[in-house]
Amino acid sequence: MDTIYMDNNATTKVDPAVLEEMLPYFTEQYGNPSSMHRFGGQVGGKITEARERVAALLGCDAREVIFTACGTESDNTAIRSALAAQPDKKHIITSRVEHPAILSLCKHLEKREGYDVTILNVDTEGNLDLDELNKAIRDDTAIVSIMWANNETGVIFPVEKIGEICRDRGVIFHTDAVQAVGKIPMNLKELPIDMLSLSGHKLHAPKGVGALYVRKALPYRPFIIGGHQEKGRRAGTENTTGIIALGKACDVALQHIDDENTRVKALRDKLESGLMSAIPDAKLNGDKDHRLPNTTNISFGYVEGEAILLMIDQLGICASSGSACTSGSLEPSHVLRAMGVPFTFAHGSIRFSLSRFNTEEEVDYVVENLPKIIENLRKISPFSAQDSGPACTPRSTE
């Protein structure tokens, strides 16, 4: 069987329709969209169309969309803008399970720039305590940044309730929606969200393009200073091919949003139930009822995630380990640590993330082959099934 790609939360295949849309802008219509001549103006028109397509998927006004290079830039821009616009406020709130694009920035701001950061805990299913959030907000809180959906477990956070708390307390709310956009319906016109980040390569556009939603009338300070592009909100010659591709990808995603939540979800559930029933000592990580339709994170007790990935790679199966282990380290991922998953389970966690390009035959192939791999690895595992080991306790980002 050809490569079975189930690592779509890491990156996605560029949709053939997206590739077809962007190709002419490499060699035929290559003008600078900021040029005064008609040749460049045609490209500018396609960027306008792309902005409208992104806005349609998000349910917002096209004027609220700023194109960036990636989700990380969007995250950094959102937080730094909120801080720059409110120089008297020195407090940031985020969660322990955020992407490094948020956590690493907050760590930097705390250590190098004198900001105070509160990091909220999650429970064993990866959910936040909204009372803890409400109590954490202070008079000098500049921004709350909580992801819409977790990249490892797929757990969806109650962004509407979080936004309402922030709005009631007069605090800017940003959400990293990189994993959520294109997978679940959104309507930002009806949600109390001030800023939202997304990345093209998570929804079948190429790498190197992203976007930031900024609510109208929100005080905003640009992160990249230079020319007049993006109405002065993000300087630099536009990545025209990437932006056009992102627009098309959003258009296609909007057409397939029901498929994501029916057929893709059914494939995910079949994969999950097949593996959980065939493999003893398997544990599902995250809230089963509130998660992305394409994502499952399963811990296989008493084996190493890296060993599992190496074995399934030989069968052409691509997935990710929930473990952030490096050579000489047995440290599980920060997300599973925050959830208190026992070490001998956290270390053997595998994330399968599907897309609309996956098939039932691929799911059957994984369910047929993975149980044998786990069985063989357990025979040589240094871990004992009688001793599950201590839970992974939450740690600070220090």
N, C-alpha and C positions, 0 to 999 in steps of 0.2 A: 504494500500500500504506500502511496505517496506520503509526503509529510503531513502529519495531522497537527495543525496549529491551534493550540488551546491556551495561548498566552496573550490574549487580546487586551488585557489590562496593562500590559507592558507596551505594546504597540500593535497597530493593525495593518492589514494589507490595504494598499491603496486600491480603492474601488476602480475597476476599469473605466467606468463612466467618468470618474473624477480625473483620471489620467488623460482621457480623451479631451476633456474640457480644458485642461491646462496646457497641453502640448503646443498649440499654435502660438502661445505667448512666450515661447522660448526662441522661435526662429522666424515667425511671420509677423506677429504683432508685438514687437519687442520694445516699443516706445516707452519713454519715461512718462508715467501718468501725470506728472507735474508740469510737463511741457505745454507750451501754449499752442502748438500746432495740432492739427487734426489727428495725425498719426499717434501722438501720445494721448490725445483726448479720448480715442477709442478704448485705450487701456483703462483710462480713468473711469470710463463708463462701466467697464466690467467690474472694477473695484466697488463702485456704487452698488451694482447688482449683487455682488458677493456680500456686502454689508447688509443689504436687505434680506438676503437668504439666511444669514446668521441670526438676524433679528427675528425672523419668522420662526426659527426653531426655538429660540429662547422666549418668544412672546414679549418682545420689547420694541422700542422705537429704534430704527436703524441709527439715529444720531447718538444713541447711547453705546454703540459698539466701537471699540478702539482695537485695531489690529496690532499684534505683538509678534514676537518671534517664537514664543512657547508658553506653556503653562507656568513655568517657573518665573519668567519675566512678568507675566500677568500678576502672579501672587506677590512678587516683590514690589511691583508698581502700586498695587492696591494698598499694601501695608505702609509703604513709605509715603504715599500720597496722604493717607489719613494722618500720619504723624506730622508731615510737613505743614499740613493745613491747620493743625491744632498744636502749635509749639508749646503750649502750656500744659498739654496732657502727655504724661509719660508712662502710661500703663497699657499693656496689651494682654488680651485673653485669647488663649487657643486651647487645643486639646492634646492629650498625650499620644493620640494615634494619627496625627496629621502627617502629610507627606514631608520629606526633608526640605522641600522648597519653602515650607512655612517654618518648621521647627528649627532648621539651621539658621534661617534669617533671624528668628526670635532670639536664639542663643547668641548670635552676633550682636544684636541690638542691646541685649542685656549686658554682655561682657564688655563691649567696645564703645557703646554709645550712651550708656547710663539709663536705659529704660528698665522698667519693672515688668516682668512677665508672669502671669498666672497660667498654669497649665492644668486643665481640668482632667480628672480621671474618668475612666469608663468602667462599666461593670463587666461581669464575666461573659456577657453576650456582646460586648462592644458598644453599649449604649451609654449616652450621657445622662447625668443627673441635672435636670434643668434648674432645680432649686440651688444647686451648687453654682451654676452659672449666674443666676440672679444675685446670689450673695457675693459673688466675686466682683461684680461691677462696682466701680468706685467713681467718685466725682472726676477723677483724672484719667478715666479709661478712655483711650482714643479710639480703639477698634477691637471688635471681637471677630476672630477669623476661625470658622469651623467648617470643615469640608462637608460637601453635600453627601458624598458616598465614599466609603473607605476603599482604597485601592487594593488592599490585601484580602479583606473579608467580604467586601461588597455591602456592608451594613450602611443603610441609609439613615441619615440624621434628620430630625424634625426641624428642617430649616425654617419653616413657616413660624413655628413656635419660638425658635431662637430669635428670628427676626422681630417678632412681636415684643419679646422681652427687651431687645436692644432698642427698638423704636420707643417703647415706653420710658426707657431710661436715658434716651437721647444719645445713644452710642452708635457709631457706624458699624454695620455688619457686612463682612465680606465672607463669601463662601468659595472654596476651591471646588469647582464642579467638574474638574477634568474627567473624572470617571463617570459622572452622571449624564453629561450632555449627550444626547442622541440615543440614550438607553431608556430614559423615563420621560414622560411628558413634562413640559415646563411652561409656565406663563408668568413671566416676571412682572407683568403689569398688575398682577393680583397678589404678589408676594412682597413682604417687607424686607427685601434684599437690596442693599446699597451698591455692592460690587460683586462681580462673579468672574471667575477665571475659567478658561477652557483651552484645550490644546488640540490641534488638528489631527495629529497622528493617533489619537485615541478613537477617532470616529471615521477612519478610512480616508483621511487626507494625508499628504506627506508630512514628514518631520520638518520642523523649522518654521512653523506658523502657529499662531494662537490668537486669542482675543481676550479682551477685558471689557465686561459690561460695567458702565458707570451710570448710575441713576441720574437723570436730569436734575439740575440744581444742586447736586452734591458738590461741596468744595473739593477741587481736584488739583493736584500738583504733578506735572509730568516727571517721569523717572529719567527719560533720555531727552536731553536738550540739544537743539540744533535748528534744523529747518522747520518749515511750516506744515509738514505732512501731518495727516490725521488732525487737522485743524489746530496744530500746535500742541497736541496732546501726546504725541509720540514721534519724535524726529527720526529721520533716516529714510532714504529712498525705499519705497514700499517693495516688499517681496511679492511682486505682482502675480507670479505663477502660483505661489503658495496661497495667497489670499483668494485668488480665483478658485483654486482647488478646494479650499476650506468652504467657500460659499457653496460650491456644488455638493460637497460632502454633507453639509447641513441640509441642503435641499433633499438629497437622497435619504438622509437619516429621518427627516420628517415624514417621508413617504413610508418608511419601514418601521416607524415607532411601534405600531401595533404588532408587527412581526417579532420585534424584540421581546415584547411582553407576552407573547403567546408561544410561537414555535421555538424561539431560542430558549425561552424559559422552560419549555417542556423538555428540550434536549438537556439542559442543565440538570433538571430534576431527574431525568432518566439516568444520566451519568452518576449523579450523587447517590441515588437510591441503589443503583447497581453495585457501586463500590462499597457503600456502607453495609449492604446485606451480604456481600461476598467476602469481606475482609473483617475479621474480628479485631477488637481493640482499635476501632476507627472512631474519630471524634470530629463532629462538625464544629467549625469555629465561626462564631457570629450569630446574630439574631436571624433565625430561619425565616421569619415572616416579614422582616423589614430589611431587604437587601436588593441589590441589583439583579435583574433577571438573568444575567449571563454568568454570574460569579459563584463559585463554591470553593471554600477553603477547608480541606480535610486534613486532620492530623492522623497519621498512622503510627501508633505507639511502638516504641522500642526500635525504631530504625532511623537512619539519618536521611534527611531530605535530599542532600546532595547526591547520595548513593542512588536514591530513587530516580532522580532526574537523569543521572548518567545512564541508568539501565533503560529507562523509557526512551531516552534519546537514541539509543541503538535500534529501537523499533520505529523511529521516525516520529515520536510523539513529543511535542513541545509544550511545556508547562513551566511554572515557577515554583521555587521553594519559598515557604513563608519564613525561612531562616535566613538571616543576614550573615551567616558564618563566613569567615575568611580563614585562610591558612593559619593554623595554630589557635583558632578561636572556636568555641562552641556556643556562641551567644545567639539565642533566638531573636526573631524580629522584635522591634520595639512595640509593634501593635499587639502581638501575642503576649509579650511581657506585661503590657498594660492590662490585658484581660485576665492575667493570672493563670494562663494555661500551664499545666505541669510540664516540666522541662522535657521529659522523655516523649511527650506528645508534641510540644511546640517545635522541637528540633526536627521532627519528622512530618512537618506540615507541607502540603502541596496545594497551590492555587491553580485551579482550572478556570479560565475565563474564555467564554465562547463568543462567537459573532454570528451574523446571519450567513456567513460562508461555511459554517460547520454543517455536517450532515449526521443523520442517524447512524449510518454505517461507521462513521468515525467514532461515535460514542460507543457503539457495540465493540469495536476493536479495542478501545481502552479498557472497557469493563471486562473483556475476555482476557486481556494480557496482564493488567496491573496486579491482580491478586496473586498470581504466580511469582511475580517479582517481589512483592512484600513478603510472601512466605519464605522465599529463598534468602532474602536479606535478614530476616529475623533469626534464621538458623546460625548466622555468623555475627549477630549483633552483640555488642558489649553490654547493652542494657538488659535489665531483668524485668520480665513481665510482672514479677511479684513486688517490685519496688518502682512505683511510678515516679518517684522523685519529688522534690519540692515544687510548689507552684512558682511560676515566674512572676516575681513581685514587681510592681511598677517601680521605675526608676526616674530620677530627674534627668533632664537633658544635659546635665553638667558633664 
